[in-house]
Amino acid sequence: MIFNLAKKSTLIVEDFAEFARSVRAMLHTLGATNVDIVYNAEDAIESCKNRKYDVVLSDYNLGQKKDGQQLLEELSKYKMLKSNCVFLMLTAENTSAMVMGAVEYQPDGYIAKPFTANLLKSRLQKIIEKKDILQTISRPVANKKWDEALINIQQILQEYPKYKMSCLRYKFQVLKEQKKLDKALELVTQIVADRPIPWAMQGVGEIFYLKKDLDKASEIFKHLITEFPMALVGYDWLAKIQKKIGQPIEAQITLTKAIEKSPKALQRQKNLGAIAEINNDLPIMTKAYRNAVKCSKNSAFASPDEYIKLTTALSREITQNTDIISDRIINEVEVIFETLNKSFTSSSAAQLRSNVAHAAFCRASKDQDKESKYLKLAEKQFENLDEQVSTDVSLEMTKSLNVLGKSELAENILSETIQQNLDDPEFIAAASKITSNKKLIETSKRASQHNTKAINHFKLKKYSQAIESFEKAHELSPKNINISLNYVQSLLKQIQSNVNSRNDKLIQTADQLMSSMPNLAYSDERFNRFSELNRLTQLMLQNKN
């Protein structure tokens, strides 16, 4: 097969213009005619929003902002790459932190600078051939069309036996998604019996975890990291299990070993901070969240969590040091809050949380004037709140505000979150212990019962009954987005199943429900569903008119 890039669109991300032009010249010798160049990650993201590239060649070091790893993180998180897009990392670095950090986000390959056109051709040819063949699997997997994916897996296994292991990995993923745990376990157990392959060993551990056999899962992940010490996801799984079975000290040791190998992993640093907090290990908690704040700079996975948790650790530390050291900590915390507020200026929930945490720190540092100032800002921020507060953050702020003597604000925040998350039994149980509004808890439980009843009607395609139950649930909990989305979906299904009937009232109700919901962030897992239901509602409104 003659290798030619003529029909492939390529994006080069390189901050040195001269080197970028040399790479483009190499690509031209390989037949490429459609090549774009950008000089930083931010422009690369904008380019990928506007078109779907077949090949992305990115330098690791891209100046002072996002690096190549963070670019890949963001493109993957927001699904801006085609299922068969080739992402190749170009790098002059060979530090273990860089290599391990980038490996965790799975680029399709690396090329060390400088390199020749022949080497570039060799790498691209192998990867593109494999990706193009496997796209008949990767595409339906990405679209959650599991049956189609399984049919195509069998076909590829017959036609291209050299890609057997990739096909089996996809098959395991599909079986797990379909909750066919016994078949998934049988598949990966057979693979491991023939040869210990890291992803298959991980798969065995995952299935035992899903089957709630935590002892067996723990045993598998311990074996995995012993056999393959650089299989870092194995450490994450093991620590998760150790925490769940009441071994937080062992979990902290496990995460520390992983971080020594790959210090740039933001979520792992946050997990270490959280487990250190459980263990009352203040130095490790502080260090982990400091590292998390550092890792979050320019990351698509940055959140207020790492900043707030760092100030929490420093609040505790400030009571254990001399006045001179306390001054140093106070200055550090002020910088943290300044950075937090600038980084999340568009999020009213983040600003509310920041003000509450700032007031709590001022209480610890005995600054009453500033404590009062930030509590007043928090009250004003809550009045203008235009987005949901997560359950964990709501509980965190409620506890802090109660300590700060702001029980009314605490109750208001918690009540809002209860109404929005009545379908989360774990949260409702936690909220029940600290809220004084027991009536709201009972109301939420009734709304949840109606919601469950409506979902069962919907599954049976009894849309009229589903609408009736969703309406009752919505009346009891009008701020719950999941109920509202369910309600809209049942209304649209009823309209579609009765195309010859007068459905004006149903369409208007759906439109009112969509209009009353707050805007969801792109990162919210409900964003795509919200967008699609809104599109269908507007389309039906237009057809009616």
C-alpha positions as CSV (number, residue, x, y, z in Angstrom):
1,M,0.0,0.0,0.0
2,I,1.4,3.4,-1.0
3,F,1.5,5.8,1.9
4,N,0.1,9.3,1.0
5,L,-1.2,12.1,3.1
6,A,-3.0,13.9,0.3
7,K,-6.5,13.2,1.7
8,K,-5.5,13.9,5.3
9,S,-5.9,17.2,7.0
10,T,-3.0,17.9,9.4
11,L,-2.4,20.4,12.2
12,I,1.1,21.3,13.4
13,V,1.3,22.8,16.9
14,E,4.8,24.2,17.4
15,D,6.0,27.4,19.0
16,F,9.2,27.7,16.9
17,A,8.1,28.9,13.4
18,E,11.2,27.7,11.6
19,F,10.8,24.2,12.9
20,A,7.1,24.2,12.2
21,R,7.9,25.1,8.6
22,S,10.4,22.3,8.3
23,V,7.9,19.8,9.6
24,R,5.4,21.1,7.0
25,A,8.0,20.6,4.3
26,M,8.5,17.0,5.4
27,L,4.7,16.4,5.3
28,H,4.7,17.9,1.7
29,T,7.2,15.2,0.7
30,L,4.7,12.6,2.0
31,G,1.9,14.0,-0.1
32,A,0.2,16.3,2.4
33,T,-1.4,19.3,0.8
34,N,-3.8,20.4,3.6
35,V,-1.5,21.5,6.5
36,D,-2.3,24.2,9.1
37,I,0.3,25.6,11.5
38,V,-0.5,27.2,14.9
39,Y,2.1,28.4,17.5
40,N,0.4,27.6,20.8
41,A,-2.1,25.3,22.4
42,E,-4.9,27.9,22.7
43,D,-4.9,28.5,18.9
44,A,-4.8,24.7,18.4
45,I,-8.0,24.3,20.5
46,E,-9.7,27.0,18.4
47,S,-8.6,25.3,15.2
48,C,-10.0,22.0,16.4
49,K,-13.3,23.6,17.3
50,N,-13.7,24.7,13.7
51,R,-12.6,21.5,11.9
52,K,-11.8,17.9,12.6
53,Y,-8.2,17.0,11.7
54,D,-6.9,13.6,10.7
55,V,-3.5,14.2,12.1
56,V,-2.2,16.5,14.9
57,L,1.5,16.9,15.4
58,S,2.2,18.8,18.7
59,D,5.4,19.9,20.4
60,Y,5.4,19.1,24.1
61,N,6.8,22.5,25.1
62,L,4.6,25.3,23.8
63,G,5.8,28.4,25.8
64,Q,4.4,29.8,29.0
65,K,0.8,28.6,28.7
66,K,-0.6,25.1,28.0
67,D,1.9,22.4,27.0
68,G,1.3,19.5,24.6
69,Q,0.0,17.2,27.4
70,Q,-2.5,19.8,28.5
71,L,-3.6,20.4,24.9
72,L,-4.2,16.6,24.5
73,E,-6.1,16.6,27.8
74,E,-8.5,19.4,26.7
75,L,-9.0,18.0,23.2
76,S,-9.9,14.6,24.6
77,K,-12.1,15.9,27.4
78,Y,-14.2,18.0,25.1
79,K,-14.2,15.4,22.3
80,M,-12.6,17.7,19.7
81,L,-10.7,14.9,18.0
82,K,-12.1,12.4,15.5
83,S,-12.2,8.8,16.7
84,N,-9.4,8.0,14.2
85,C,-7.4,11.2,14.6
86,V,-3.7,10.6,15.1
87,F,-2.1,12.7,17.8
88,L,1.7,12.5,17.7
89,M,3.8,14.3,20.4
90,L,7.0,15.9,19.2
91,T,9.5,16.5,22.0
92,A,13.1,17.4,22.8
93,E,12.5,16.4,26.4
94,N,13.1,13.0,27.9
95,T,12.5,13.7,31.6
96,S,10.5,10.9,33.4
97,A,7.9,13.5,34.6
98,M,7.2,14.6,31.0
99,V,7.2,11.1,29.6
100,M,5.0,9.6,32.3
101,G,2.7,12.6,32.4
102,A,2.1,12.5,28.7
103,V,1.7,8.7,28.6
104,E,-1.2,8.8,31.0
105,Y,-3.2,10.8,28.4
106,Q,-2.3,8.3,25.6
107,P,-1.0,10.1,22.6
108,D,-0.6,7.8,19.7
109,G,3.1,8.1,19.7
110,Y,6.2,10.2,20.2
111,I,9.0,11.5,18.0
112,A,12.2,12.9,19.6
113,K,13.6,16.0,18.0
114,P,15.3,16.3,15.7
115,F,13.9,13.7,13.3
116,T,13.9,12.9,9.6
117,A,11.1,12.7,7.1
118,N,11.6,8.9,6.9
119,L,11.1,8.5,10.6
120,L,8.0,10.7,10.5
121,K,6.7,8.6,7.6
122,S,7.3,5.4,9.4
123,R,5.5,6.4,12.6
124,L,2.6,8.0,10.8
125,Q,2.1,5.1,8.4
126,K,1.8,2.5,11.1
127,I,-0.5,4.5,13.3
128,I,-2.7,5.8,10.4
129,E,-3.1,2.3,9.0
130,K,-4.2,0.9,12.3
131,K,-6.5,3.8,13.2
132,D,-8.2,3.8,9.8
133,I,-8.9,0.0,10.0
134,L,-10.1,0.2,13.6
135,Q,-12.4,3.3,13.0
136,T,-15.3,0.9,12.2
137,I,-15.0,0.0,15.9
138,S,-13.9,3.2,17.5
139,R,-16.7,5.3,15.9
140,P,-19.7,3.2,17.1
141,V,-18.0,2.9,20.5
142,A,-17.7,6.7,20.7
143,N,-21.4,6.9,19.8
144,K,-22.3,4.1,22.3
145,K,-23.6,1.8,19.5
146,W,-22.5,-1.3,21.3
147,D,-24.1,-4.0,19.0
148,E,-22.7,-2.4,15.9
149,A,-19.3,-2.2,17.5
150,L,-19.4,-6.0,18.5
151,I,-20.3,-7.0,14.9
152,N,-17.4,-4.9,13.5
153,I,-15.0,-6.3,16.1
154,Q,-15.6,-9.8,14.9
155,Q,-15.1,-8.7,11.3
156,I,-11.8,-7.0,12.0
157,L,-10.6,-10.0,14.0
158,Q,-11.1,-12.2,10.9
159,E,-9.7,-9.8,8.4
160,Y,-6.8,-8.3,10.3
161,P,-5.5,-10.8,12.9
162,K,-2.5,-8.5,13.7
163,Y,-4.9,-6.1,15.4
164,K,-6.4,-8.9,17.6
165,M,-5.3,-7.4,20.9
166,S,-6.8,-4.0,20.1
167,C,-10.0,-5.6,19.0
168,L,-10.2,-7.6,22.2
169,R,-9.6,-4.4,24.2
170,Y,-12.5,-2.8,22.5
171,K,-14.6,-5.9,23.1
172,F,-13.9,-5.8,26.8
173,Q,-14.9,-2.1,26.9
174,V,-18.2,-2.8,25.1
175,L,-19.0,-5.8,27.4
176,K,-18.3,-3.7,30.5
177,E,-20.5,-0.8,29.2
178,Q,-23.3,-3.3,28.5
179,K,-22.9,-4.6,32.1
180,K,-22.1,-8.1,30.9
181,L,-19.6,-8.5,33.6
182,D,-19.2,-12.3,33.5
183,K,-18.5,-12.3,29.8
184,A,-16.1,-9.3,30.2
185,L,-14.3,-11.2,33.1
186,E,-14.0,-14.3,31.0
187,L,-12.5,-12.4,28.1
188,V,-9.7,-10.7,30.1
189,T,-9.0,-13.7,32.3
190,Q,-8.3,-15.8,29.2
191,I,-6.0,-13.0,27.9
192,V,-4.1,-12.9,31.2
193,A,-3.8,-16.6,31.3
194,D,-1.9,-16.6,28.0
195,R,0.2,-13.5,28.8
196,P,0.2,-10.9,31.5
197,I,-0.9,-7.7,29.6
198,P,-1.3,-4.6,31.8
199,W,-4.7,-3.5,30.3
200,A,-6.1,-7.0,30.6
201,M,-4.9,-7.4,34.2
202,Q,-6.5,-4.0,35.0
203,G,-9.7,-5.2,33.4
204,V,-9.8,-8.2,35.7
205,G,-9.4,-6.0,38.7
206,E,-12.1,-3.6,37.4
207,I,-14.6,-6.4,37.0
208,F,-14.0,-7.8,40.5
209,Y,-14.4,-4.2,41.8
210,L,-17.8,-3.9,39.9
211,K,-18.8,-7.3,41.3
212,K,-18.0,-5.8,44.8
213,D,-15.3,-8.4,45.4
214,L,-12.9,-5.8,46.8
215,D,-10.4,-8.3,48.3
216,K,-9.9,-10.0,45.0
217,A,-9.7,-6.7,43.1
218,S,-7.1,-5.5,45.6
219,E,-5.1,-8.6,45.0
220,I,-5.2,-8.2,41.3
221,F,-4.1,-4.5,41.4
222,K,-1.2,-5.3,43.8
223,H,-0.1,-8.0,41.3
224,L,-0.4,-5.5,38.4
225,I,1.9,-2.8,39.9
226,T,4.4,-5.4,41.1
227,E,4.6,-6.9,37.6
228,F,4.4,-3.6,35.8
229,P,5.6,-0.8,38.2
230,M,4.9,1.9,35.6
231,A,1.2,0.9,35.2
232,L,0.1,4.0,37.2
233,V,-3.6,3.5,36.8
234,G,-3.1,0.4,38.9
235,Y,-2.0,2.5,41.8
236,D,-5.1,4.7,41.5
237,W,-7.4,1.7,41.5
238,L,-5.6,0.1,44.5
239,A,-5.7,3.3,46.5
240,K,-9.4,3.7,45.7
241,I,-10.1,0.1,47.0
242,Q,-7.9,0.6,50.1
243,K,-9.8,3.7,51.0
244,K,-13.1,2.0,50.5
245,I,-12.2,-1.0,52.8
246,G,-10.9,1.3,55.5
247,Q,-7.2,1.4,54.8
248,P,-6.5,5.1,54.3
249,I,-2.8,4.9,55.4
250,E,-2.1,2.2,52.9
251,A,-4.0,4.2,50.2
252,Q,-1.8,7.2,51.0
253,I,1.4,5.1,50.6
254,T,0.1,3.7,47.3
255,L,-0.7,7.2,45.8
256,T,2.7,8.5,47.0
257,K,4.5,5.8,45.1
258,A,2.5,6.7,41.9
259,I,3.2,10.4,42.3
260,E,6.9,9.7,42.7
261,K,6.8,8.2,39.2
262,S,4.4,10.8,37.6
263,P,4.2,14.1,39.6
264,K,2.2,16.0,37.0
265,A,-1.1,14.1,37.4
266,L,-3.5,16.7,38.8
267,Q,-6.3,14.3,39.9
268,R,-3.8,12.0,41.6
269,Q,-2.4,14.9,43.6
270,K,-5.9,15.9,44.7
271,N,-6.6,12.3,45.7
272,L,-3.5,12.2,47.8
273,G,-4.5,15.5,49.5
274,A,-7.9,14.1,50.3
275,I,-6.6,10.9,51.8
276,A,-3.9,12.8,53.7
277,E,-6.7,14.9,55.2
278,I,-8.5,11.7,56.4
279,N,-5.2,10.6,57.9
280,N,-4.7,14.0,59.6
281,D,-1.3,14.2,57.8
282,L,-1.2,18.0,57.4
283,P,2.2,18.3,55.8
284,I,1.3,15.8,53.0
285,M,-2.1,17.3,52.6
286,T,-0.6,20.8,52.2
287,K,2.2,19.5,49.8
288,A,-0.3,17.6,47.7
289,Y,-2.7,20.5,47.2
290,R,0.2,22.9,46.5
291,N,1.3,20.5,43.8
292,A,-2.3,20.2,42.6
293,V,-2.6,24.0,42.2
294,K,0.7,24.0,40.3
295,C,-0.5,21.2,38.0
296,S,-3.8,22.9,37.4
297,K,-2.3,25.9,35.8
298,N,-3.5,26.0,32.2
299,S,-5.2,22.6,32.6
300,A,-8.7,21.8,31.3
301,F,-9.2,19.8,34.6
302,A,-8.5,22.8,36.9
303,S,-11.2,23.5,39.4
304,P,-11.7,25.6,42.6
305,D,-11.2,22.4,44.6
306,E,-7.5,22.4,44.7
307,Y,-7.4,26.1,45.7
308,I,-10.0,25.8,48.4
309,K,-8.5,22.6,49.9
310,L,-5.1,24.2,50.0
311,T,-6.5,27.1,52.0
312,T,-8.2,24.7,54.3
313,A,-4.8,22.9,54.9
314,L,-3.2,26.3,55.5
315,S,-6.0,27.4,57.9
316,R,-5.1,24.4,60.0
317,E,-1.4,25.0,59.7
318,I,-1.7,28.7,60.8
319,T,-2.7,27.6,64.3
320,Q,0.4,25.5,64.7
321,N,3.1,28.1,63.8
322,T,4.7,31.3,65.1
323,D,3.5,34.7,64.1
324,I,6.3,35.2,61.6
325,I,5.4,31.9,59.8
326,S,1.7,32.8,60.1
327,D,2.4,36.1,58.2
328,R,4.0,34.0,55.5
329,I,1.0,31.7,55.3
330,I,-1.5,34.7,55.3
331,N,0.4,36.2,52.3
332,E,0.3,32.8,50.5
333,V,-3.4,32.4,51.1
334,E,-4.2,35.9,49.8
335,V,-2.4,35.0,46.5
336,I,-4.3,31.7,46.3
337,F,-7.7,33.5,46.6
338,E,-6.7,36.2,44.1
339,T,-5.6,33.5,41.6
340,L,-8.8,31.5,42.3
341,N,-11.1,34.4,41.7
342,K,-9.3,35.4,38.5
343,S,-9.3,31.9,37.2
344,F,-13.0,31.3,37.8
345,T,-14.4,34.8,37.5
346,S,-17.4,33.7,35.3
347,S,-18.6,31.1,37.9
348,S,-20.9,32.5,40.5
349,A,-20.8,29.2,42.4
350,A,-16.9,29.3,42.5
351,Q,-17.1,32.9,43.7
352,L,-19.6,32.0,46.5
353,R,-17.4,29.1,47.6
354,S,-14.3,31.3,47.5
355,N,-15.9,34.0,49.8
356,V,-17.1,31.4,52.3
357,A,-13.6,29.7,52.4
358,H,-11.9,33.1,52.7
359,A,-14.1,34.0,55.6
360,A,-13.2,30.7,57.2
361,F,-9.5,31.4,56.8
362,C,-10.0,34.9,58.3
363,R,-11.6,33.2,61.3
364,A,-8.5,31.0,61.7
365,S,-6.2,34.0,61.3
366,K,-8.3,36.0,63.8
367,D,-9.1,38.8,61.3
368,Q,-12.7,39.7,62.2
369,D,-13.0,42.6,59.8
370,K,-12.1,40.6,56.8
371,E,-14.2,37.7,58.0
372,S,-17.2,40.0,58.1
373,K,-16.4,41.4,54.7
374,Y,-16.3,38.0,53.0
375,L,-19.4,36.7,54.7
376,K,-21.3,39.8,53.4
377,L,-19.9,39.1,49.9
378,A,-21.0,35.5,50.2
379,E,-24.6,36.5,51.1
380,K,-24.7,38.9,48.1
381,Q,-23.2,36.2,45.8
382,F,-25.9,33.7,46.9
383,E,-28.6,36.2,46.0
384,N,-27.2,36.4,42.4
385,L,-26.3,32.7,42.1
386,D,-27.2,31.5,38.6
387,E,-25.7,28.0,38.6
388,Q,-25.9,24.8,40.6
389,V,-23.7,24.0,43.5
390,S,-22.4,20.5,43.7
391,T,-23.4,18.3,46.6
392,D,-19.9,18.0,48.1
393,V,-19.4,21.8,47.9
394,S,-22.8,22.4,49.4
395,L,-22.0,20.3,52.4
396,E,-18.6,21.9,52.7
397,M,-20.0,25.4,52.7
398,T,-22.9,24.5,55.0
399,K,-20.5,23.2,57.7
400,S,-18.2,26.2,57.3
401,L,-21.1,28.7,57.5
402,N,-22.6,27.0,60.6
403,V,-19.2,27.4,62.3
404,L,-19.1,31.0,61.3
405,G,-22.5,31.7,62.8
406,K,-24.3,32.1,59.4
407,S,-26.8,29.3,59.9
408,E,-29.5,30.9,57.8
409,L,-27.3,31.2,54.7
410,A,-26.0,27.7,55.4
411,E,-29.6,26.4,55.4
412,N,-30.6,28.3,52.2
413,I,-27.6,26.9,50.3
414,L,-28.3,23.4,51.5
415,S,-32.0,23.6,50.7
416,E,-31.2,24.7,47.1
417,T,-28.9,21.7,46.7
418,I,-31.4,19.2,48.2
419,Q,-34.0,20.3,45.7
420,Q,-31.6,19.9,42.8
421,N,-30.2,16.5,43.9
422,L,-33.1,14.6,45.5
423,D,-32.2,11.6,43.3
424,D,-28.8,11.3,45.1
425,P,-29.6,9.1,48.1
426,E,-26.1,9.4,49.6
427,F,-26.2,13.2,49.6
428,I,-29.8,13.3,50.9
429,A,-28.6,11.0,53.8
430,A,-25.7,13.4,54.6
431,A,-27.9,16.5,54.3
432,S,-30.6,15.0,56.6
433,K,-28.1,15.0,59.4
434,I,-27.3,18.7,59.2
435,T,-30.5,20.4,57.9
436,S,-33.2,21.8,60.1
437,N,-35.7,21.6,57.2
438,K,-36.9,18.1,57.7
439,K,-40.1,18.9,55.7
440,L,-37.9,19.5,52.6
441,I,-36.3,16.2,53.0
442,E,-39.7,14.4,53.1
443,T,-40.9,16.5,50.1
444,S,-37.7,15.5,48.1
445,K,-38.2,11.8,48.9
446,R,-41.8,12.0,47.5
447,A,-40.6,13.8,44.4
448,S,-37.9,11.1,44.0
449,Q,-40.6,8.4,44.2
450,H,-42.7,10.1,41.5
451,N,-39.6,10.5,39.3
452,T,-38.8,6.7,39.7
453,K,-42.4,5.8,38.9
454,A,-42.3,8.0,35.8
455,I,-39.1,6.5,34.5
456,N,-40.6,3.1,34.7
457,H,-43.6,4.3,32.7
458,F,-41.3,5.8,30.2
459,K,-39.4,2.6,29.7
460,L,-42.7,0.8,29.0
461,K,-43.5,3.6,26.5
462,K,-46.5,4.7,28.6
463,Y,-45.7,8.3,27.9
464,S,-49.0,9.8,29.2
465,Q,-48.6,8.1,32.6
466,A,-44.9,9.2,32.6
467,I,-45.9,12.8,32.0
468,E,-48.4,12.7,34.8
469,S,-45.8,11.4,37.3
470,F,-43.0,13.7,36.1
471,E,-45.4,16.6,36.5
472,K,-46.0,15.7,40.1
473,A,-42.3,15.3,40.7
474,H,-41.6,18.6,39.1
475,E,-44.2,20.4,41.2
476,L,-42.6,19.0,44.3
477,S,-39.0,19.8,43.2
478,P,-39.1,22.5,40.4
479,K,-35.4,23.2,40.6
480,N,-34.2,19.6,39.9
481,I,-32.6,19.6,36.4
482,N,-32.7,15.8,36.0
483,I,-36.5,15.7,36.7
484,S,-37.0,18.6,34.3
485,L,-35.0,16.9,31.5
486,N,-36.9,13.7,32.1
487,Y,-40.2,15.6,32.0
488,V,-39.3,17.3,28.7
489,Q,-38.2,14.1,27.1
490,S,-41.5,12.4,27.9
491,L,-43.4,15.3,26.5
492,L,-41.5,15.2,23.2
493,K,-41.9,11.4,23.0
494,Q,-45.7,11.8,23.5
495,I,-45.8,14.4,20.7
496,Q,-43.8,12.2,18.4
497,S,-46.0,9.2,19.1
498,N,-49.2,11.2,18.4
499,V,-48.2,13.3,15.3
500,N,-51.9,13.7,14.2
501,S,-53.1,15.1,17.5
502,R,-53.1,18.7,18.8
503,N,-50.0,19.0,20.9
504,D,-49.8,22.7,21.4
505,K,-50.0,22.5,25.2
506,L,-47.3,19.8,25.4
507,I,-44.9,21.8,23.2
508,Q,-45.5,24.9,25.3
509,T,-44.9,23.0,28.5
510,A,-41.6,21.6,27.1
511,D,-40.5,25.0,26.0
512,Q,-41.3,26.6,29.4
513,L,-39.4,23.8,31.2
514,M,-36.3,24.3,29.0
515,S,-36.4,28.1,29.4
516,S,-36.6,27.8,33.2
517,M,-33.5,25.6,33.5
518,P,-30.2,27.3,34.3
519,N,-27.5,27.3,31.7
520,L,-25.4,24.1,32.0
521,A,-21.6,24.3,31.6
522,Y,-20.1,22.5,28.7
523,S,-18.3,20.3,31.1
524,D,-21.6,19.2,32.8
525,E,-22.4,15.6,31.9
526,R,-26.0,16.7,31.1
527,F,-25.0,19.4,28.7
528,N,-25.4,17.3,25.5
529,R,-28.7,16.0,26.6
530,F,-29.9,19.5,27.5
531,S,-28.8,20.8,24.1
532,E,-30.4,18.0,22.1
533,L,-33.8,18.3,24.0
534,N,-33.7,22.1,23.5
535,R,-33.0,21.7,19.8
536,L,-35.9,19.2,19.4
537,T,-38.2,21.5,21.4
538,Q,-37.4,24.5,19.2
539,L,-37.8,22.4,16.1
540,M,-41.3,21.3,17.1
541,L,-42.2,24.9,18.0
542,Q,-41.2,26.0,14.5
543,N,-43.2,23.3,12.9
544,K,-46.2,24.2,14.9
545,N,-46.0,27.8,13.8
